Amino acid sequence: MGMSNPESEGGPDSVERFAADLRELRLSAGDPKLIALSERTGVSKSVLSEAFSGRRLPTERTVARVVEDLGGEREAWVARRFALDPRGTAATAESGASPEPASRRFSVLQTLLIAGVAAALAVGGTSVFWATRTAPVPDAGAPENAEGPYLAAANGVDPMRTACKDDAIIAASESRLDRQVHVQLLYSNDCMAVWGRVTRYDDRSSGNTLTMQIYPEGDRKSARAQKRTAEGLQSMYTPMIVEPDVEARVCGAASLTLDGETIDLGPELCA
């Protein structure tokens, strides 16, 4: 989702306006509850509340994680946040530091930066994510323990148990079922890995299931295809597929149950 240009609307940008646009982004993503956002982003509910209310300028980390989860343009939002805080990341909302009041206009350079990033995302699409893979290809066999608590990246591994989640970006994201469900594909450049995520916002997770399958494009029966079904969850990740071919695409399809009825969540999503 794009952002309004505060200067073109006849007024300086401000923390309050930033928060208002953040609330609009949240609404466009189905208005998820703070507790769900907190669980998915790792940002506390109190920090999220302050970010959406405009009481305090959120940190770059908070902005990046929230915007990515809501399907926004991370780079543009982070650049705008930086323009509001001349001290950069020195002001940390999580630590309780109160940033100085920020109500200055974007400079021409900053405005061009934000516009350029948004244009690049719109034109380049998800091909940008695939063209930049440079990491070695992980072994797709049985996962081995990496250093520390992480597992090595491999087909079928839970991405949340690997370091791949640390550099993950949203490669494709669409709302389905009248914005009650979000279907996404996430990509780690360091691991050359893709996994899916499906999130429901209908408050009907109890007693119902989420299902998502990811697979190489055009080959749902591939030996590398991954599928997961979980009951009672609002948000669910699939196991990962390691894809070293920069020209290849990975697709995903999802469904959910509602009172015993299985609902297909629309066409496949590819990245």
N, C-alpha and C positions, 0 to 999 in steps of 0.2 A: 504494500500500500504506500502511495506517495504521501508527501507532507505538503501542507500549505507553505507558501513563502511569506513570512511575516512582513518583510519589507514591502513586498508588492501589494499587501493588504493595507498599507498606509500606517503602520505602527511598528515600533521596535519589538524585537522578540523579547520574551521574558520567560521566567520559570513557570509562571501561571499558564502562558500560552503553550509552552512545551508540554505541560501536564494535560492540558485540554486536548491536544492532538494525540497524546498517548492514550487518553481515555477513548478517543474516537477509534484508534487502532484496535484497542481491546474490544470495543463493540463490534467492529467489522469481523473480528475473529470469533464471534459468538458469545462475547461477554463472559469469559470463564471466571469462576470464583477465585478469590485470592488464594485460598488454600490449595486449589489445583495448580495455579501458577507457581506458587511457592514450591510445591513438590516437584514440578517439572524443571524449574530454573535454578533451584537451590538458593533463591533469594528469600529472606524472611518476610512474613506477612506484614510486619510493621514497616519495613523498608519499602515494600510494594505499595502500601497504603500512602506513605509520604510521597512516593513518586507520582502516583495517580492524582493525589490531591493538590500537588503543587506547593506543599509546605516546605519542601527542600529539593534542591537539584540533585537527582540521583547520580551515582557514580557511573563512569564509563562501563564498568563491568555490569552493573544493574541494567543499564540501557541496552547494552549488547544482548544480554541473555533474554530480557523481556521481549525486545523487538524481534529477535530471531524466533522465539516461541510463538509470537503472534503473527508471524509471516510478513513482517515489515522489512524495509531496506536498512540493514544494519549500518553500513558505512555512512549513509546519509544522516541517520539519526545520531550516530556517534559524532560526526562532524558538527552537527547542529548543537549538540550538547557541549562540545568543546568551545564553540563560539560563545556560549553563554557563561562559560567559566574560564577566564583568562589564566587561572592557575592550573588548568589541565586537570590531571587526576589527583592533584594534591588535596582537593576537598573530598572527603569520604563520608557519604551519608551513613554508611554502616557503622563508622566509628563514632558518630554523633557530632562531627564537626559541622558547623553551620556555614555554608558558603556565603560569600558576600553577595548582596543583592545584585542581580544581573538583569539589566534592562537595556542593553545596547543593541544597535542594529548589526545585521550581518555586514561585513565588509564585502566589496565586490568580489574579491578573491575567494572568500568563504562561500558566497552564494554560488559562484561558478563551480567550486569544488563539489558542493552538494548536488547541483544540477548535473555535473559531469558523471558523478558516481551513479546517480539514478538512471541516466541515459545509458551508461555502459551496462548496467544490470538488465535494462529493458532490451537492448540490442543483442548483447552477448548471450543472455539466457543461461541455461544450465551448462552450455558447452564450455563456459569458462572454468567451471569446477573440474571438468574432466581433462582439459588441456594442460592443467598445471600439475599433474601427478608426476612426482619424481622419486618417491620413496621406493626402496627395494620391495620386491613381491614377497609377501609372507607365505610360508608353507601352509597349504590348505589342508594338511592332515590334522591329526589330533593335536589340540592346543597344548602348549607347554607353559609352565609358570614363567612369567617374565620376572624381571627384577622387581622386588617389592610385592604388593598385593595383586598386581594386574596379571591377566592372562595374555598370551600372545594372540595377535589378530589371526583369525582363520575362519573359513566357512563354517557357519553353524554356531559360532561363539556369541554369547551375550555381549553386546557392545558396552553395556554398563559395567562389565567386569574387565574392561580393557582401557588402555590409555587413549584409545581412538576417540572416545567421547570428549576428550579435552580440546581437540581442534575441530570438532564436528560443526558443520554448517548445514543449513536447510537448503537442499538442492532443488526440491520441488515441493509445493504445498498448495492444496486446494481445500476449500470448504465444500461439504456435501450435506445432503439431506436438510436443505433450507438452513444452512449454517449451524446445524446442531452437531455436526461432526467435522473434524479436521483430519485429513489424510496427508501424510508427509513422507518424503524420502530424505534421509540425512546422509552426509558424505564426510569421510575423514580423508584428507589429503595425505597425512602421514602414514595411514594404514592402507590406503587405496581400497577402502571398504565402504559399503553402502548398507543401510538398514532402514526399515520402515517404522513409522509411528502412527498410531490412530488414536484420536482423543474424542470423547463424546462430551457434550455440554448439556444433555437433556436431563441430568439428575436421575437417570434410570439405570445406572450401572448395576445396582443390587439385583442379584438373581439373573442377570443377563450377561451375555458374552460379547467380546470383541475378537475378531479374527482378521489377520492380514498375512498375505503371502507376497514375497518378493522373488524375482526370477530374472534371468537374462532375457532381454527383449525378444519376444516371439517364441519363447521356449519355457512354458509353464511347467513342463515335466522334466526340466533339467535336473541333473543330479545335484547341482549347486543351489537349487531353489530352496527357500526357507519359509516356513509357515509356523505361526503361533496362534493359539486360541487361549484366551484367559477369561475367567468369570469374575464378575464383581469389581472390575477395574474401570476407572474413568479414562486412564491413558495406558497404552501398552506399546512396547517396542518388540520388533522381530529380531531374531538372530541375524548376523551380518553375512553379506556376500563379499568376498575379496575379488575385485575386478581390476586386473592390471592393464587391460586393453583400453587405451585412451579413446578409441573410437566406439567402444561398446556402450550400450545403455542398459540400465537396470530398471525394471518396472515393478509396480506393486498394485495389488487389488485388495480391497477390504470389505468386510461385512460386519453386521452386528445382529444381535437378537433382541427382540422386544416382546416380552410376554409370550415367549415360545415361537415367535415368528422370526425367520431369518430375513434380513433386509440387506440387499446388495447395495453397496455404497458407490455405485456408478462406474464409469469407465476407468481403465487402468491409468495409473499415474507413472510417468517415465522421466528419467533424468540421466 
